[in-house]
Amino acid sequence: ARLLFPFRTLYQFFRYGWNFADMVILGSFYVHLGFRISAYLAVGSNPVLQPDVIGHPEIFMPFGQLMEPLVLGNNLLALLSITCWVKLFKYLCMSSYFRLLVRILESCAARLMIFAALLL
């Protein structure tokens, strides 16, 4: 029974959808941070991209090597922004002024998800 307690706790934690959204927010933030740090380390370790060499016209600048972590980081930043925007619905429902707006945004979000699924 003691061995199953952590698994039951995690199961109850993830049954609530907003906790799952929090974990997506935290995970995407830290992975985005990792991509950014890897890009900075790649710039620091490449002697051609140092500040005293970077504008020289006779030296090739391999910017393409840096594009993959930056593009993946930007994609994760977009996921993070969308997840934070959806999480905002939770707090907008607490005010009676925004309940109609939240219902409209929820219906629009559902239609946007269907449209996004069609584009994949």
C-alpha positions, 0 to 999 in steps of 0.5 A: 500500500505504501508503494502505491501511494506516490502513484495514486497521488500522481494520478490524482494530480494529473486528473485535474486538467489545469495541473497538466497545463502547469506541467506543460508550461514548466516543461516547455519553459525549461526545455526552451531555456535549454535550447537557448543555453545550447545556442549560446554555448555553440556561439561561445565555442565556435572561434569564427563567431567571436566578437572580434571576428564576426564582421570580417568579410573574408571569414565564413560565418556558420549561422546555419549551425545555430538555427536548429536550436533557435527554431526549436526554442521558438517553437517551444516558446509558441507552445508556452505562450498558447498554454499560458493563454489557455490557462488564463481562461481559468482566471477569467471565469472567476469574474462575472464580467468575463464569463461571456468572453470566456465562452466565446473564446472557448468556442473559437479555440475549439474551432481553431483546434479543428482547423489546426488538425486539418492543417496537419 
